[in-house]
């Protein structure tokens, strides 16, 4: 009986740890702005830009400090490499954002890495021309 109770308790503990980890995972947000607490304002995965281009902010939120002095955003448009943007960071930052200007419509996949090329998170974005 004790072994069954112990196993059930360990299972519940492991499940709670898994759920807690998933709830605080790394996230990428596309938004018009970021508030002072690091949360997205007017978040979306689709944006409309004018013929001269338009910008939005890419917000990264982590459950831990980035532990690096740089971050990079590798951008693909319609499956092809488009651009890489670098950003200075501080090791203890748990959230940061980068303003990115887009000039072409398309489907964008953006990958965020720390300064050691460890993938932090990624996201998908659709840009339409007005």
PyMOL commands that set and color helices and strands:
alter all, ss='L'
color gray80, all
select helices_A, chain A and resi 2-23
alter helices_A, ss='H'
color red, helices_A
select strands_A, chain A and resi 27-34+40-43+46-49+54-61+70-77+80-88+95-102+106-114+119-129
alter strands_A, ss='S'
color yellow, strands_A
deselect
rebuild
show_as cartoon
